[in-house]
Amino acid sequence: MEAAHPLDRRGVGWGLIAVAVVVAVTFVGSDRLVWFDPALVGYLFGTVFAVFGVAYRYAVWLRRPPTAMLNRRGWEAFRAAKGRNLAALPALAFTQLMAQGFIRKRSRGLLHFESVGQEADRYRVFVAQVGTVRFDAESIVGWLFFHALDIAAVLVLAGVFIFLRRRLHDPGALAVERSNDFLALAGLFAVSVTGLFLTVSSTWLDGRFYSALNTVHALTVILGLMYLPFGKLFHIFQRPGNLGVAYYRQADADGPAATCRRCGEAFAGAQQVADLQAVLPQVGFDYGIDSGGNYQDTCPRCRRAGVTLAQSARVGGFG
């Protein structure tokens, strides 16, 4: 019987730090829990679990040989031309992270709403303890504030159906499809639909079934948060690493090229080929050649030719 793999101590440390930050932000942002709704306790525990899991997995992921190499080379490439890279960073962040800056702007702190004076239809938005804009509950702005989650749910459902269609019809997606690929889509669908059911209940059904629907919705959200560190949605947190990869690719393109040991043609950056030769043996793929050199020093065209020649020799020729 194989021994269980011990937890990575560094990963546990970063996970606990991330949890401490979330708890501190919750405590301070809610004015020492004055504005914390007890109904959100389950969501808070789900969030704490997700934050720990994401921080732990990210710390472990960064230490894997391929990721560690890309991370190191990305920072080296960035420091090699700081001025140029800093100037290119805004456009690079937009293209690599798909212009999701609005999420950061909307989530810098915890929100709560207070009535303005004795006017029951006037509210003021507080970010933590700082008062910001005022709005009329029956205005367009008020409607958008109080239905923001419904709008988000509709947009998420649209995205789920788009990706589901691609998963079912795109040949490339079908070729690499796995049994759990639909789990993330199913989770997003469940969270969005159950959340919309709450609005339907309160708006058109006079609150009927609201308690049961609220329990089901909370369960889907909490399970979704707990699944976050282990499924495809973890890619959300890996995505910023593409910034370093972009710097690495640019530095590799600007550097010397590797030449094929068979035909002598340039086919890739020398740095990339050298890094592949260093990393692949660490993950169980050693392409070293007994007579000297490395198979990674061969260009793709010559590799295909070599495979064809080997197959021909194996079957005694194709003629």
C-alpha positions, 0 to 999 in steps of 0.5 A, a space after each residue: 500500500 502506497 504511503 499518502 503524500 504529505 501536504 506541502 508545508 510551503 503551500 500550507 503556509 501560503 494557504 493560511 496566510 491567504 485565509 488570514 487576509 480574507 478573515 481580516 478583510 471580512 472583519 474590517 470591511 464589515 465594521 467588526 462584523 456589524 454589517 455581516 449577515 449571519 445568513 452568509 456564514 456558509 458562504 464565508 466558510 466556502 470562501 475560506 476553503 476555496 481561498 486556502 485551496 487555491 493558494 495551496 495549489 498555486 504555491 505547489 503549481 509554481 514549484 513544479 519543474 515546467 512552471 518554475 522554469 517559465 516563472 523564472 524565465 518570465 521574471 528574467 525577461 521582464 527585468 532584462 528590459 524593464 522600461 519596454 516591458 513596463 510600457 507594454 504591460 497595459 496592452 499585454 494585460 488587456 490581451 492576456 487577461 481579456 480586459 477583466 479590470 472591471 471586476 477589480 474596480 467593483 470588488 475592492 471592499 465589502 458593500 452594504 446599503 443604508 437608507 438616507 434619512 427617513 426616505 425609504 426609497 433612497 439608499 447610500 452605498 458604503 464600501 466598508 465604512 466609507 460612504 459613496 454614491 446615493 441612488 433612488 431604489 426605483 431608478 435605473 441605477 437602483 434597479 441595476 444595483 439590486 439586480 446585479 447578480 441576476 444580470 450576472 447569472 444571465 450572462 453566465 448562463 449565456 457563456 455556459 451554453 456557448 461553451 457547451 455548444 463548442 464542447 459538443 460540436 468542435 472537433 478539437 474540443 471533442 478530441 481532448 474531452 474528458 469525463 469531468 470537463 462538463 462538471 464546471 459548466 454544470 456547477 455554473 449552471 446550477 448556481 445561476 439557475 438557483 439564484 434566478 429562482 430566488 428572484 422569481 420567488 420574491 418577485 412573482 410568487 410572493 416568496 413561496 418556496 423561498 426558504 427551500 430555494 435559498 438552501 439549495 442555492 447556498 448549497 450549490 454556491 458552497 460546493 462550487 467554492 469548494 470545487 474551485 481549487 480542484 477543477 478547471 475553474 482554477 485556470 482563472 488563477 493560472 491565467 495571469 502567468 501568461 504575462 510572464 510567458 509572453 515576456 519569455 517568448 519575446 526574449 526568446 524570439 530576440 535571442 539566438 536561434 537553435 539550429 537543427 542537428 540534422 538539416 542545420 535550419 533554425 527552428 526555435 529559440 535556443 533558450 527555449 530548447 535548452 530549457 526543454 532539455 533541462 525540464 523534461 528529464 525532471 518530469 520523466 521524459 529524457 530525450 538524450 541520445 546515447 551517441 551524444 546530443 538530444 532529440 530536442 535539437 531536431 526540428 519538427 520537419 526532420 522529426 517527421 522525416 525520421 518517424 517516416 524512415 523508421 516506419 518504413 524500415 519497420 515494415 520493410 519499405 512502403 514500395 
